[in-house]
Amino acid sequence: MTTTNPAIETTSTTTTPSNVLAIAVSDRLRGQELLLAATRLGKRGSVELSDAAIVGVSRKGKPQIIQTRELNPSQGAMLGAWWGGLFGVFAFGIIGWLVGGALGAGIGWWRAHARDVGVPDDWMRGLVDSIYGNEVAVVFEMHNVYPTHLLAELRRFDGRLLTSSIEDTDQADIEDALSFTI
């Protein structure tokens, strides 16, 4: 069952990917706590977590996506530089280290920048228009979800449902769980 929030449909050029849950919480720390809770559900076998990210606004006012499952371009450049430099030093000495490191950094940056697995980054950038102030959106791609386990865990968090396309989980149940207070 696919359900979406109309506010997101107007800000995003694409439809909601399948098996995605996006929740807005008050700040980055709360977003990290929600991410940790979902990881714990995955370790218990209550969900199969394929991708997760925290989406917010940087200090410069631009969309910022913190991925948990893939390399960002700067990480790719660092890894590429290390491997390129290592190969270059063995093959061509000190000059090879410099050339191999520079070439490896460029290739690593390009590879990480071009590769997007899981929830599309462009779609996640569209969520920025749906969050307010210091809020962040926590995005999950989940499969094989036990709805009762997911809802029980979500009751610990005060948040807003942005969108859900999780099979066998009703949008109203998720909203109720997120607004549950002790």
N, C-alpha and C positions, 0 to 999 in steps of 0.2 A: 504494500500500500504506500503510495507516494503522496506526501502532504508537504506543502510549502507555505511559507509566510509570504503574503503578497508584497511586503516591503522589500524582500530580497529579489523577487522576480523583476522588480522595476530597476534594481541597481545592477543586476548581473545580466550579461548578454547570453548566457547559456542556462539551460535548465539544471536543476539539482541533480548531481550524480547519484547513482543508486547506492544504497546501503550507507548513506551519510547522515550523521547527526551533528548539528551545529548548535552550540549553547553559548549565550553571552553571560559572563560572570563579572563581578565588580572590579577585579584588578588582575594583574599578571600572577601574583602569588596564588590567588584563588584558582586561576586557570591551571597553574601547575599542579595544584592539589587535585583538581578534577582529572587531569591527565594521569596522575599517579593512581587515582582510584580506578580509572579505566584499565590501566596496565595491570593492576591487581586483579580485576575481573578476568582479564585475559590469562593471567597465570593460573587462576582457578578453573579455567575452562568454561566460564560463563559467557564469554564472547570471544570471537576471533578478530583481533584488532589488526587491520591491514595497513592503516596509515593514521597519523594523528598530527595535528599542528595547532599552534596558538597564533591567532591573527589579531593584530592590534595596530596602533598608529605610533610611528616613531616620534622622537622629539622634534623632528623637522616637519611633522605632519603628513608623512607618506606612509602608505600601507607597509606593514612589516609582518612577515610570515616566519615563524620559528618552527622549522620542520623537525620531526623526531626520527624519521626513517630514511632520509636521503641527504646527500652532501649538498651544502650550499656552494656557490661559486668560489668563495674565498677558501673554504676547506679543500675543494678540489684543486685549487691552484697550489696550496701548500703541499698536498699529497703528491701532486704531479711534479713539483719542484724537487721534492725529496727523491722520488724514484728516478726522475730524469738526471739529477745530479749524481746519484749513485751509479747509474749506468754510464754516464759520461766520464766519471773519474776512472772507472775500470777500463773503459774502452780507449780514452784519449788523454788521460791525465788531468791536470788542473784546468786546462782550457776546456776540456770536455765536461768538467764539472760545472763550469759557468754556463757554457752553451746548453748542455743537457738540462740544467736546472731551469734556465729561462724558457727553453722549449717545452719542458715538462709542465711548468707552471701555466703556460698559455693553453696547452692541450687540456690540462686538468680543469682549468677555469671553464673553458668552452664545453667540455663534456658534462660537468656538473650543471652548467647553465642550460644546456640543451635537454638534459634528461629530467623529466617530470613524471614520477610514478605516483600512483594513488590518486588523491583528490587533486584536480587541476589547480595550479597556482592562480590562474586568471579568475577562476570561480571564487577562490578564497579571498582574493583582493576585493571582489564585489561585496563581501560581507562587511567591509570597513564602514560603508554607508549605513549599516544597520546597528552599529554600536555607538554608545554615548560616552562622552568624557573619558574616564580611565578604564572603561570596560574593555575586555578582550573577548574574542570569540574562540571557543575551543571546538575544533572540528575533528570528527572521528569517522573513519571508514570501517564499519564493522560487519562481520558475517557471523552466521550461526549464533545468533543472540538468544539468550534465555531472558525473555522480557521481565519476568519477576525479579531476577537478580539485578538487572540493569536499573529497574525502577527503584528497588530498595537502596541501591547505591546513590542514585540521583537525589533521594530524599535528604541527603546530608548537605546538599548544596542549594543555595538561593540563587536562581538564575532565570534567564529567559530563553525559551526555545526559539531559535531562529528558523530552523528547518529540520525536517526529519524525513528520510526515505528508508528507514529501517523496516524490514519486513516483519510482519506479525506484531508490531508495536504501534499502538494508537497514539496519535499526537496529543489528544486530550489527557491520556494517562501520563505522558511525559511532562506536560505542563503542570498537572496536579502534583507530580513528584517533585518538581523543581520549586513549587510554591509551598511545599509542606514545611511547617514550622513546629518545633517542639514546644 
